[in-house]
Structures are given as structure tokens and as C-alpha cells.
Amino acid sequence: MIRKGSLISWVRKIIQQRKEFPNPMKGILSAENNMIIKAFVQNQIENPNTFNSHISENDEMYLFALQHFKGDIDRACIELLTTGKQSMDIMRQIAQWNFDGFANIAAMLDFAGGYGRLTRFLIQELLPQHIWVCDIYEDAVKFQQKQFGVHGIVSVRDPEDFESNKKYDCIFIASLFSHLPEREFIDWLKCLYNLLTPEGLLIFSVHDVGVLPPGLKMEEKGILFIPESESRSLDMSDYGTTYVTESFVGTVIREITGEPRYYRKKRGLWWFQDVYIIAKNPNTNFRDLDLSPGPPGYVDRCILTDENQILFEGWAADFSRDTFVKDIQIIVDGKLLKRCLPTDERPDIAAAFQDEKGLMSGFSCSIPRSIVRPSDIGIVKVTNSRNIEHVIRMGTLESMVS
């Protein structure tokens, strides 16, 4: 999972990467021209024939992943798709809990939705005419309108200038409030809350103080803004990296809604950002909601052993209250070749997530080298007891083995 931080000489690196790794489809990657994306869609999407996998080369999240993985297009695409799918897993649970499914959502707004990381999954469940997307980049909005057929709104920098007569049953904001200074944080939360219907929900994510990097100290107010981000063009004084305490968020919610009522799921989005939910209806009962972000994990290494086995080692855990890792699968060329469970101690994972459920999270399993080819596409995925899946590594076996 990618953690955000400062990116040195961002534009220079991206230009160089584009020279070294040219895009074969005039600015778009998809299952039509990328076998790794195609394999992901076939394995992870219920209706693969209707799934729009198009990824714009201008997508900042794709470019950030591309930089992080040193120009590896396949890993950058899978990072974008897996984080989008995890967002959808969260959204699906919320829709079922509050609306009895997507069919009862008449209008949904994906605010600061970029180039459709969530939308490509959302239109599998909700008709495009019921979806509005909004982003500060006009190119991103146009891309989503063209690819997904949704309504588009170009955002503004100042929430006081944001005009909308539309009300929404559900507003989803992933990783915007993890970038805003205090005043913009409060003003945008208020602005978006006022766009809800009487039964509407506002869902947003933040960086909690629990993921504050070493060497940084939280300010007394409970919000720390650092003028650094992955954005290529936005002013760092307006769009940086923000960390908050639950006390700060709760105080802001009370100021906006008049009541300190909200739901919080620690590390609920991408296993790094906390998810908060505010309901417009004061009678909304959060007590029966238990979001499961699914099982995080990572393949630490993949090697060819002296016994001619391809060995996969890593970790997988589930930190939700009543769920656990049910299965780890290794799939090659569409065939399930091995399954296992985490059985090894990983105190580093327990410490990183500040949760003892991460202690017995290590796994190690292997497949015979003789039954696969280097060009075969391998998938390592984890499933929890609620059947929520997460692909933790994917690519050709040749690219995996080190």
C-alpha cells in the first residue's frame, strides 16, 4: 500500500517515465491492451464483460503509483484498481446498511473523484444517470463523463464559490480532507453536508494522528497541515498533507451538525485512512454498522528455491471486530494452485497497525516451478470471513520472482 509523502522533482520524473514507458493506447490503459488488467478484471469483477477498465495516463493516482513502482505500469494499474475496488467494498456495505442497496440511491456524488477510481466500480451497481462526479481538474471530469456516462461538475478552490442546487442521498469523499488546511477542512465539510437529502449520508476519509510519521508532532488543536502532496499542479498551501485527531473531527462535526454523532472506522479506507460517516437524519443508528475494510496484506518476497519451488512469503491480516482471514490463494494462469493461511508471528505488523490481531499474520507457501511458465500471470489474494477479497500481488511470475 502506498503512503503519501513528498515527491522530489515530480514533473521531471513523470516526463522521464513517459519517455521510458510509452503508453500504447494514446493515453489510456485498459484490459484491451494490458494482459495484467485483463486478468484482474476476470478474477475480481462479477460482470467482467461490462466493466470499464480504462485508466487515463493523466490520472494523478496512477502517476503517483507509477513513480512509486519505478515505472512499472502493471503494478501502478493494479494499485489503482485494487484501491478503487476497496473503496467500492466499503461503499457497498454502507449502501446496504442505510439504503437497503444501491437501488434506493437516487443521487450519489463522488466528490474529488479524480479520473474514476471509484466510478468504474460504482456503475456496476448504480445507473450512471444517478451518479454525479466532481473534481478540480476539468480533464478528469470530462474523462469520467466520456468513459462512464455520469454527470460531471468542475469544482472550485473556495467552497464559498461552489454552487449546487442538487441534493444527494450519498456523498463520498476519498482522500480530500487528508490534504486540506484547517479552514478549508471545516468549510468544505459544511458545504458538502448541506448538500445532503434528509436521509443522506456524508462519507469522508482522513489521516488520523495514529499514522503521523516519526519526527512530526500534532498541534494542540488536533490538526497538523504540511505543505506537501502528490499533486502536480495544486498550490501546496491549499492542498498538502493533513493529520487530525478524532477529537478535532468530532468538534468540527458538532459545529456543523449541532450534534456529536458520527461513525468512525479506523484505517477503513486503504488500511491507512480513517473513514467517518455523518448522517443528516438525527435518528440514524450507527450501532448496527460494522464496516469491514477487508484483509490487508503484502508479498514481501517471491523467490526460486533450491528445490525448484516458487516460494511466496508475506503477511495477511484482518483487523475488523468479528472477521478473520479465511484464505490466501495463489492463482496462476487462471488456475488455483495453492492456498494457505497465516500461521507465523509478525510482531512488526502488530506494531504497525497497533493491533494484536496482526501478530499471527505471516504466511509462506510455494508452488512447483515445473508446472508454470515465467510469462504466466500470477495472483496472490486474501479473502476474509465475509468473503471480501484483496489482491496483494499480481503480475507475471517472471516479474514477481527476485
N, C-alpha and C positions, 0 to 999 in steps of 0.2 A: 504494500500500500504506500502510495506516495505521500510524503509530508511536504507541506509548502514551506518555502524559505526564500531567501534572496537568490536571484539568478544573475550571475555576473555576465556582462556583455551579452544580454539576452538576444537582441536583434541580430548581432553578428553571428551568434551560434546558429540561430534558426536559418539565416541565409545560407550559411555553410552547409547545414544539414540538407537543405533543399537541393543544393548542388550535388551533394554526395548521394542522396537518396531521392531521386526524382519521382514524382507522383505519376503513375501510369494511366490515370483516368481523368486528366485535365482538372485536377483539384479535388477529386472525390475518390475515396477508397470505399469498397463495399464487397459483399460476398461475390459479386460478379467478377471482380478482378483480384481477389485475395483469398487464397485457399484457407488461411487461418480463420479469417472472419466467417467464411462459409461453414467451416467445421463448428465454430462457436454457435452459429445460428441453428445448425442442425441438431446440436446437442442440447442447447439451452432454451430454445424458443418453442412454445407449444404449437404454434402455427407458422412454421418457417417460411412457407411459400408466400405469406402475406406480410412478412417482416421487412421493413425498410432499413437496411443496414448502412446507408450512405453516410459517410463521415467526411466533412469538409476539411481540406488542408489548412483552412484558416481558423479552425476550432482551437481556441486557446488551451483548452484542457488536453486536446490531442497533442498540440505542440509542446506543452509542458511535459507530458508523458514521453514524447519523442526525445526531448532534451535529457530527461531523467534516465531513459534507457539507451542513451548514447546512439541515437539514430536508428534503433531497432523498430521499424514500422509495425511489425506484427505485435510486439509486446505493447506498444503505445496504443494500438487499436483495441487490444483485449483489455487493457486497463480502462479505457474509456467505456467499453461495453459492459464490463463487469461492475463498474461503479454505477452506471446507468441502471443496470438490472437490480442492483441492491437498493437503489432509490425506489425503484418500482415495487420491490418486495415490501418495503416499508409503506409505500402509498397504498398498496393493495390491502394490507392489514387495516389501515386507517379507514379506507373506504368501506370495508366490510363491517367494521365496528360501528361507525357512525351513520352510514348511509344504506346499510344492507346491500352493498355492492355498488359498482360504478354506474349501473343503470339508473340510479336515482340522483346522480350528479348532473344538474342541468348546465352548469357553467363552472369550469375549472381554469385557474390561472397559474401557469408556471412562470413565476417572476424571476428575472435574471437567469433565464433558462438557456442562454448561450445558443449553441447550434443543435440543440435537441437531444442532449444526453439522456434525459428522461422521456421526451416526447415520442421517440421512436418506439419505446415500450408502451407508453400510455395509449397510443392509438390502436394498440392491440385489444384494449379493453373498453375504450371510450371513443365514441364517434368524433372525428375531427371538428365537426361544427359545434361541439360542446367544449372545445379546448381553445384557450387564449394563451399566447406566449408573449413575453415581454423581455426585452434586453436593451442595453445601452447601445449595442452595436447594430446598426441598421442592416448590415450584411448578414448578421446572424438571424435576424427576424425574417428577412427575405428568404434565406435558405430554408428555414423551417416552413414558411408558407408554401414554398415551391415543392419541397420534398414530402411534407406531411399533410398539407391541405388544411392547416389550422389557421385561426385568426391571429394576426400579428399586431403588436404595439411596440413602437420605438420608445424606450424610456428616456428619462432626463436625469440630470445630475442632482437637481434640487427637488425633494419631494413636494415642496410647495408649488412647483410648476407642473406636477403630474396631474393631468386632467382625465377623469374617467367617470362616466355616468353609469357604468356597468357594475352590477353586484355579482359576487361569486360565491358559490357554495363551498368551494375549497380553493385555498391559495397555498401553493408550495414554493418555498424559497430555500434552495440549497446553496449554502456557502456564499451568501451575500453579507449577512451580519457578522461573519467571521473576518470581514475586511473593513468595516466601517468605523470611523471615529464616533465618539460618544453622541454628539448632537445628531448626526445623520442616522445613527443606530436608533435613537429614540424617535426621530421624525418619520423615518421610513416605516417603522413598526406601527406607529399610529396611523399613518396614511393607509397602509395595507389592511389594518384591522377595520378601518372604516369602510372598506370595500366589500365586506362580508355580508351575505344574506343573514336573516335572523337565526338560521340554523347552521351557519357557516363555520368552517374551521380554518385557522391560520397555522401553517406548519413551517417552522424555520429551524436552521441549524447554527450552532456557534462553536467556537473553540473554547472549551472550559479551561479554567485555571489548572486543572489536573494534567493538561498536556503542554503547559508552559515550558519552553526549552530551558535547560540549565543556564544559569547566569542572568536570567531575567527575573524581575521582582514585580508582583502585582501591585498596582497603585491602590491607594486607600479607598477610592470609590468602587473598586471592584471591576474596573475595565482598564486594559492596557492596550494602547494602539501603537503599532510600529509601522513606519512608512516604508514597507517592503511588501511586494506581492509578485505573482506570476504574470500580471497584466503587461501587455506590450505597449499600451498607449495611455492608460488612465493615470491621472495625476496621483502619485503616491501619497500625497497629503489628504486625498479624498478616498483612496482605495488602497489600503495597506494590509496589515495582518492584525487581527484583534483577538484578545483573550478576555474572558469575562468570568465572574463568579456567579453562582446560582442566585446569590443574594441580590446582585446587581440586576440580573434579568427579572427576578421576581418583583423588585421595586419598580422597574420600568413597566411591567405588565400591570401592576396595581395602579400606577399613574394613568395608564391608557384606558384600562377597562373598568376601573373602580373596585376591582376585587383581585385578591392574590390567588386566582385559580388558574392552574395550568398543569400540563403533563410534561414530564421530562424523562427522556431515555438517555442515560449516559452512553456515549460512544455509539449512538444509534445509527448514525449515518457514516458509512465507510469505515466504521470501527474506530473513528478518530474524532468526529464532531458530535456533540450532544444535540438531540432533537427535542424541540419544545413545541407544544401544541396549545393554542388558545382557542376557546370556543366562544362564539357570540351569544349562544343560549346559556344563561347563568345556571340552568338546571342540568347541563351536561354532566354526566357521571363518568369521571376518568378511572374510577376504582376497578372497573372490569376490563380495562385496557392494559395489555401486556405485550408491547411490541417486541418482536424478535428480529434483530438485525441480521440473523443468520450467523453461520460459523466462519470467523476469520481464520486465516492460515497462510502458510508460506512454505515453498520448497527451498530449503536452504542450499541444498546441493543435489546434483544428479551426476553420478559417476559410473564408469565402466569398471567393474571389479575384476580381480584375477580369475574369478570363477566364471567369467564371461556373462555376468549378470549386470543389468542396468539398475542401479540402486538409487532410490529416491529417499531423501531424508528431509524432514522439516517438522512443522508443528501445525496443529489444528485444534481449535477450542471453541466452546460456546459459553458466553458469559451471561446469557439471559437466565431468568429466575428458575424456570421449570423446563428448560431444554438442554440437550446434550448432543455431542457428536455421535451420529448413528453410523456413519460410514465414510470411508475415504476410498475413492476409486481411481484406478489408473486405466484409462481408455486409450487404445492405440488403433488408429485407422477405423474408428467407429466400433471397435470390439472391446468389451470389458475383459481385461487381462488379469487384474489383481485388485483385491480390496483388503483393507486393514482398518485398524483402529489406533488411536493414540494411546500408547502404553508407557512412554518414557518420561522421566522428570524433566521439566523445563522451567527451573526457577526464574530464568530471565524473562519468560513470557508472563509468569505470575506477577513479577515485579513491574514489568512494563505496563500491564493493564491494571495493576493494583487490585488483583483479584486472584484468590487461591484456586479458582476453577481453571486457571491457566497452568497449574503446576504439572499435572499429568497430561501434557498436550503434545509431547514429542512422538513422532512416528518414523518408521523405517520399513520400507518394503521394496521388493525387486521383481523384475521380470527377466526372462531369458533373452539374451541378445540375439540368439539364433532364430527367434520367431518373428523378429521385426526388422524393418529396413530403416536406415538413417533418415530417409525422406518422409517416413510415416509421421502423421500428426498425432502428438500425444496430448492428452488432457488429464490433469490431476484435479479432482474436485472433491469437495467436502459437503456432506448432507447432514442436517441436524434432525432431531426427533419430530420436528414439524414439517419435514420434507422441504426445507428451504436449502437450496444449493448455492455453492460458491466455487467458481473455478479459481484455483490458486496458482496454476501454472498451465501454460498452453503454448505449443509451438512444435516444430519438427523435432524429432528425437536428436538429430544432429546438433540443433541449436541449443538443446537443453543440456546435453552431456558435456561436462567440462573435465 
